[in-house]
């Protein structure tokens, strides 16, 4: 954390233990890791500069009979537990169904923001939309609508490829449209991933150095008007 802050980066701390899991008790218990006294001591020391993403891509809605209330109650418990522990920094909440269901926040985002005593939530979705919003028009309509919800929205992961059911990154994603529309509608994003992914073409760099940007990495950095060199809003990787 101190090294990130030294280089003027905003750390987002997250737990991946229950990724794509729908066990509400396990998800809540995992998020409670942040409330342990030894962990909390460190978080409070740096809370001015960091965000917490309590659980990565946890909980189902579309894949659970569209049960939005169960998902909302789960996050209410997590929010209460973290706030009651004195953790007041922004909480970045992932959408349901492995993080893909951005439209969920249209229905429950405002009520969760009101529920949070600090009113300090950021609502994230991961843009693996090969079946959810696969076309340029679908992406455009979704992000155009999201820009009207009056809640803080971020695409917590954008990428050029999505894993198939066998874990191979074979499914193409319309990255260009996603980035263009984020720039147009003023929606920020985080890129997946700098390096060390199972998919070489989805890494921004081959060895962790800026001078080895891949084609994907160069698009993220160098393409006007949305690339990191050109965008008006800072984006973190």
C-alpha positions as a Markdown table, in Angstrom:
| # | Residue | x | y | z |
|---|---|---|---|---|
| 1 | Unk | 0.0 | 0.0 | 0.0 |
| 2 | Unk | 2.8 | 2.5 | 0.9 |
| 3 | Unk | 4.5 | 1.8 | -2.4 |
| 4 | Unk | 1.3 | 2.4 | -4.4 |
| 5 | Unk | 0.6 | 5.6 | -2.6 |
| 6 | Unk | 4.3 | 6.7 | -3.0 |
| 7 | Unk | 3.7 | 6.5 | -6.8 |
| 8 | Unk | 0.4 | 8.2 | -6.7 |
| 9 | Unk | -1.7 | 5.1 | -7.4 |
| 10 | Unk | -5.0 | 4.3 | -5.7 |
| 11 | Unk | -5.0 | 0.8 | -4.4 |
| 12 | Unk | -8.2 | -1.3 | -4.7 |
| 13 | Unk | -8.0 | -4.2 | -2.2 |
| 14 | Unk | -10.1 | -7.2 | -3.1 |
| 15 | Unk | -10.7 | -10.8 | -2.1 |
| 16 | Unk | -11.1 | -13.5 | -4.8 |
| 17 | Unk | -11.9 | -16.4 | -2.5 |
| 18 | Unk | -15.6 | -16.6 | -3.5 |
| 19 | Unk | -15.4 | -15.6 | -7.1 |
| 20 | Unk | -18.5 | -16.7 | -9.0 |
| 21 | Unk | -19.8 | -18.3 | -5.8 |
| 22 | Unk | -23.5 | -18.0 | -4.6 |
| 23 | Unk | -23.1 | -19.1 | -1.0 |
| 24 | Unk | -24.3 | -16.0 | 0.8 |
| 25 | Unk | -22.9 | -17.0 | 4.2 |
| 26 | Unk | -19.5 | -17.8 | 2.7 |
| 27 | Unk | -19.5 | -14.4 | 0.8 |
| 28 | Unk | -20.3 | -12.4 | 3.9 |
| 29 | Unk | -17.8 | -14.3 | 6.0 |
| 30 | Unk | -15.1 | -13.7 | 3.4 |
| 31 | Unk | -15.7 | -10.0 | 3.4 |
| 32 | Unk | -15.4 | -10.0 | 7.2 |
| 33 | Unk | -11.7 | -10.6 | 6.7 |
| 34 | Unk | -11.3 | -6.9 | 6.4 |
| 35 | Unk | -12.7 | -6.3 | 9.9 |
| 36 | Unk | -10.0 | -8.4 | 11.7 |
| 37 | Unk | -8.1 | -6.2 | 14.1 |
| 38 | Unk | -4.6 | -6.7 | 12.5 |
| 39 | Unk | -6.0 | -6.1 | 9.0 |
| 40 | Unk | -8.1 | -3.1 | 10.1 |
| 41 | Unk | -5.1 | -1.4 | 11.7 |
| 42 | Unk | -3.4 | -1.3 | 8.3 |
| 43 | Unk | -6.5 | -0.3 | 6.4 |
| 44 | Unk | -7.1 | 2.6 | 8.8 |
| 45 | Unk | -3.6 | 3.8 | 8.4 |
| 46 | Unk | -4.0 | 4.1 | 4.7 |
| 47 | Unk | -7.7 | 4.6 | 4.3 |
| 48 | Unk | -7.4 | 8.1 | 2.9 |
| 49 | Unk | -5.8 | 6.7 | -0.3 |
| 50 | Unk | -7.5 | 3.3 | -0.8 |
| 51 | Unk | -10.7 | 1.5 | -1.8 |
| 52 | Unk | -12.1 | -1.9 | -0.8 |
| 53 | Unk | -13.7 | -4.3 | -3.2 |
| 54 | Unk | -15.0 | -6.7 | -0.5 |
| 55 | Unk | -15.6 | -9.7 | -2.7 |
| 56 | Unk | -14.8 | -10.3 | -6.4 |
| 57 | Unk | -17.7 | -11.3 | -8.7 |
| 58 | Unk | -19.7 | -13.0 | -5.9 |
| 59 | Unk | -23.4 | -13.8 | -5.9 |
| 60 | Unk | -26.0 | -14.6 | -8.5 |
| 61 | Unk | -29.1 | -12.7 | -9.7 |
| 62 | Unk | -29.8 | -13.6 | -13.3 |
| 63 | Unk | -28.5 | -17.1 | -12.5 |
| 64 | Unk | -30.8 | -17.3 | -9.5 |
| 65 | Unk | -34.3 | -16.6 | -10.8 |
| 66 | Unk | -33.5 | -12.9 | -10.8 |
| 67 | Unk | -33.5 | -12.8 | -7.0 |
| 68 | Unk | -32.3 | -9.2 | -6.6 |
| 69 | Unk | -33.5 | -8.9 | -3.0 |
| 70 | Unk | -31.3 | -11.8 | -1.8 |
| 71 | Unk | -28.3 | -10.1 | -3.5 |
| 72 | Unk | -29.1 | -6.7 | -2.0 |
| 73 | Unk | -29.5 | -8.2 | 1.5 |
| 74 | Unk | -26.1 | -9.9 | 1.1 |
| 75 | Unk | -24.5 | -6.6 | 0.3 |
| 76 | Unk | -26.3 | -4.8 | 3.1 |
| 77 | Unk | -24.8 | -7.2 | 5.5 |
| 78 | Unk | -21.3 | -6.6 | 4.1 |
| 79 | Unk | -21.7 | -2.9 | 4.1 |
| 80 | Unk | -23.0 | -2.9 | 7.7 |
| 81 | Unk | -20.2 | -5.1 | 8.9 |
| 82 | Unk | -17.4 | -3.0 | 7.3 |
| 83 | Unk | -18.9 | 0.3 | 8.4 |
| 84 | Unk | -19.5 | -0.9 | 12.0 |
| 85 | Unk | -15.8 | -1.9 | 12.0 |
| 86 | Unk | -14.9 | 1.8 | 11.3 |
| 87 | Unk | -13.9 | 1.3 | 7.7 |
| 88 | Unk | -15.2 | 4.4 | 6.0 |
| 89 | Unk | -13.3 | 4.4 | 2.7 |
| 90 | Unk | -15.1 | 3.8 | -0.6 |
| 91 | Unk | -16.5 | 0.3 | -1.2 |
| 92 | Unk | -16.5 | -0.9 | -4.7 |
| 93 | Unk | -19.2 | -3.5 | -5.2 |
| 94 | Unk | -19.2 | -6.0 | -8.0 |
| 95 | Unk | -22.3 | -6.8 | -10.0 |
| 96 | Unk | -23.8 | -10.3 | -9.8 |
| 97 | Unk | -23.3 | -13.3 | -12.0 |
| 98 | Unk | -19.5 | -13.3 | -12.2 |
| 99 | Unk | -19.6 | -9.6 | -12.2 |
| 100 | Unk | -21.3 | -9.2 | -15.6 |
| 101 | Unk | -24.8 | -7.9 | -14.7 |
| 102 | Unk | -24.3 | -4.2 | -14.9 |
| 103 | Unk | -28.0 | -3.5 | -15.3 |
| 104 | Unk | -28.6 | -4.8 | -11.8 |
| 105 | Unk | -27.3 | -1.6 | -10.4 |
| 106 | Unk | -30.1 | 0.3 | -12.2 |
| 107 | Unk | -32.6 | -1.4 | -9.9 |
| 108 | Unk | -30.8 | -1.6 | -6.5 |
| 109 | Unk | -27.8 | 0.8 | -6.7 |
| 110 | Unk | -29.6 | 3.9 | -5.3 |
| 111 | Unk | -31.1 | 2.0 | -2.5 |
| 112 | Unk | -27.8 | 0.5 | -1.5 |
| 113 | Unk | -26.2 | 4.0 | -1.6 |
| 114 | Unk | -28.9 | 5.3 | 0.7 |
| 115 | Unk | -28.4 | 2.3 | 3.0 |
| 116 | Unk | -24.7 | 3.0 | 3.4 |
| 117 | Unk | -24.4 | 5.4 | 6.3 |
| 118 | Unk | -21.3 | 6.9 | 4.5 |
| 119 | Unk | -23.1 | 7.0 | 1.1 |
| 120 | Unk | -19.7 | 6.0 | -0.3 |
| 121 | Unk | -20.2 | 3.2 | -2.7 |
| 122 | Unk | -19.0 | 2.6 | -6.2 |
| 123 | Unk | -20.9 | 0.2 | -8.4 |
| 124 | Unk | -18.8 | -2.1 | -10.7 |
| 125 | Unk | -19.4 | -4.5 | -13.5 |
| 126 | Unk | -17.0 | -6.6 | -15.4 |
| 127 | Unk | -17.4 | -6.3 | -19.2 |
| 128 | Unk | -17.3 | -9.9 | -20.2 |
| 129 | Unk | -20.3 | -9.6 | -22.4 |
| 130 | Unk | -19.9 | -12.1 | -25.1 |
| 131 | Unk | -23.5 | -13.2 | -24.6 |
| 132 | Unk | -24.9 | -10.5 | -22.3 |
| 133 | Unk | -24.2 | -7.4 | -24.5 |
| 134 | Unk | -22.4 | -8.9 | -27.4 |
| 135 | Unk | -23.0 | -6.3 | -30.1 |
| 136 | Unk | -21.9 | -2.7 | -30.5 |
| 137 | Unk | -25.5 | -1.5 | -30.4 |
| 138 | Unk | -26.2 | -3.5 | -27.2 |
| 139 | Unk | -23.1 | -2.1 | -25.5 |
| 140 | Unk | -24.0 | 1.4 | -26.6 |
| 141 | Unk | -27.5 | 1.2 | -25.3 |
| 142 | Unk | -26.4 | -0.3 | -22.0 |
| 143 | Unk | -23.7 | 2.3 | -21.3 |
| 144 | Unk | -25.9 | 5.1 | -22.5 |
| 145 | Unk | -28.6 | 4.0 | -20.0 |
| 146 | Unk | -26.0 | 3.5 | -17.2 |
| 147 | Unk | -24.9 | 7.1 | -17.5 |
| 148 | Unk | -28.4 | 8.2 | -16.5 |
| 149 | Unk | -28.6 | 6.3 | -13.2 |
| 150 | Unk | -27.1 | 9.0 | -11.0 |
| 151 | Unk | -24.8 | 6.5 | -9.2 |
| 152 | Unk | -21.0 | 6.1 | -9.5 |
| 153 | Unk | -20.5 | 3.4 | -12.1 |
| 154 | Unk | -17.2 | 1.8 | -13.1 |
| 155 | Unk | -16.3 | -1.1 | -15.4 |
| 156 | Unk | -14.0 | -2.9 | -13.0 |
| 157 | Unk | -12.6 | -5.2 | -15.7 |
| 158 | Unk | -12.5 | -4.6 | -19.4 |
| 159 | Unk | -10.7 | -6.9 | -21.8 |
| 160 | Unk | -10.3 | -8.0 | -25.3 |
| 161 | Unk | -11.1 | -11.7 | -24.7 |
| 162 | Unk | -13.4 | -13.8 | -22.5 |
| 163 | Unk | -12.9 | -17.3 | -21.3 |
| 164 | Unk | -15.1 | -20.0 | -22.7 |
| 165 | Unk | -16.6 | -22.8 | -20.6 |
| 166 | Unk | -13.2 | -24.7 | -20.7 |
| 167 | Unk | -11.3 | -21.7 | -19.4 |
| 168 | Unk | -9.7 | -20.8 | -22.7 |
| 169 | Unk | -9.8 | -17.2 | -23.9 |
| 170 | Unk | -11.5 | -17.8 | -27.2 |
| 171 | Unk | -14.5 | -15.5 | -27.0 |
| 172 | Unk | -13.9 | -12.1 | -28.6 |
| 173 | Unk | -15.1 | -8.9 | -26.9 |
| 174 | Unk | -15.9 | -5.6 | -28.6 |
| 175 | Unk | -13.3 | -3.7 | -26.6 |
| 176 | Unk | -13.2 | -0.7 | -29.0 |
| 177 | Unk | -16.9 | 0.0 | -28.7 |
| 178 | Unk | -16.8 | -0.4 | -24.9 |
| 179 | Unk | -13.9 | 2.0 | -24.5 |
| 180 | Unk | -15.4 | 4.5 | -27.0 |
| 181 | Unk | -18.7 | 4.6 | -25.3 |
| 182 | Unk | -17.1 | 4.8 | -21.8 |
| 183 | Unk | -15.3 | 7.9 | -23.1 |
| 184 | Unk | -18.4 | 9.3 | -24.6 |
| 185 | Unk | -20.6 | 8.7 | -21.5 |
| 186 | Unk | -17.9 | 9.5 | -18.9 |
| 187 | Unk | -17.8 | 6.1 | -17.4 |
| 188 | Unk | -14.4 | 5.1 | -16.0 |
| 189 | Unk | -12.9 | 1.6 | -16.3 |
| 190 | Unk | -10.1 | -0.6 | -15.2 |
| 191 | Unk | -8.2 | -2.9 | -17.6 |
| 192 | Unk | -7.7 | -6.6 | -17.1 |
| 193 | Unk | -4.8 | -7.3 | -16.9 |
| 194 | Unk | -1.3 | -6.0 | -16.7 |
| 195 | Unk | 0.4 | -9.4 | -16.7 |
| 196 | Unk | 0.3 | -12.9 | -15.3 |
| 197 | Unk | -3.0 | -14.0 | -16.9 |
| 198 | Unk | -3.7 | -17.5 | -18.3 |
| 199 | Unk | -4.2 | -15.7 | -21.7 |
| 200 | Unk | -1.2 | -14.0 | -23.2 |
| 201 | Unk | -3.2 | -11.9 | -25.6 |
| 202 | Unk | -5.2 | -10.5 | -22.7 |
| 203 | Unk | -2.1 | -9.2 | -20.9 |
| 204 | Unk | -1.1 | -5.6 | -21.4 |
| 205 | Unk | 2.5 | -6.4 | -21.2 |
| 206 | Unk | 4.5 | -9.6 | -21.7 |
| 207 | Unk | 6.9 | -9.3 | -18.8 |
| 208 | Unk | 5.5 | -6.5 | -16.6 |
| 209 | Unk | 7.5 | -3.7 | -18.3 |
| 210 | Unk | 6.0 | -0.8 | -20.2 |
| 211 | Unk | 8.3 | -1.3 | -23.1 |
| 212 | Unk | 6.8 | -4.7 | -23.9 |
| 213 | Unk | 3.2 | -3.7 | -24.4 |
| 214 | Unk | 1.1 | -6.2 | -26.3 |
| 215 | Unk | -1.3 | -5.2 | -29.1 |
| 216 | Unk | -4.0 | -5.1 | -26.4 |
| 217 | Unk | -1.8 | -3.1 | -24.0 |
| 218 | Unk | -1.0 | -0.6 | -26.8 |
| 219 | Unk | -4.7 | -0.1 | -27.5 |
| 220 | Unk | -5.4 | 0.6 | -23.8 |
| 221 | Unk | -2.5 | 3.1 | -23.6 |
| 222 | Unk | -2.0 | 4.6 | -27.0 |
| 223 | Unk | -5.3 | 4.8 | -28.8 |
| 224 | Unk | -7.0 | 8.2 | -29.0 |
| 225 | Unk | -9.3 | 9.4 | -27.6 |
| 226 | Unk | -9.8 | 6.8 | -24.9 |
| 227 | Unk | -6.3 | 5.6 | -24.2 |
| 228 | Unk | -4.5 | 6.4 | -21.0 |
| 229 | Unk | -2.4 | 9.0 | -22.8 |
| 230 | Unk | -5.4 | 10.8 | -24.1 |
| 231 | Unk | -8.4 | 10.3 | -21.8 |
| 232 | Unk | -9.5 | 13.3 | -19.7 |
| 233 | Unk | -10.1 | 11.1 | -16.7 |
| 234 | Unk | -7.4 | 9.1 | -14.9 |
| 235 | Unk | -7.8 | 5.4 | -15.0 |
| 236 | Unk | -6.1 | 2.7 | -13.0 |
| 237 | Unk | -4.7 | -0.6 | -14.3 |
